[in-house]
Amino acid sequence: MSLAEVIKSGNYELIDVREPMELEMDGNIDGAKNIPLGEVEDRQDEILSIEKPVILFCRSGNRSGKALEYLNAQGLRDGYNGGGWADLKATIEANQGTF
């Protein structure tokens, strides 16, 4: 499945790998779980136990790409780099109610 198809399905888990202060300053996506990039390794079991597609995102897509690369190496089977949070939020909002 592509990222767009996963978003359209509405069946996914969002993980924001930005630092908590970035969420306070910049904003967030409702329902996203905040697991900063520096905590991904320590919390990998929590992430790997998610039984639906996982969409990782950050400010620009760089940190979420690093997190996804690491998690894929640990066995994540259904992960996606959602890129920057603002673009991802707009995409999610545009797709709500379209299926």
Buried (B, 14 or more C-beta within 10 A) or exposed (E): EEBEEBBBEEEBBBBBBBBEEBBEEEEBBEEBBBBBBEBBEEEBEEBBEBEEBBBBBBBBBBBBBBBBEBBEEEEBEBBBBBBBBBEBBEBBEEBEEEE
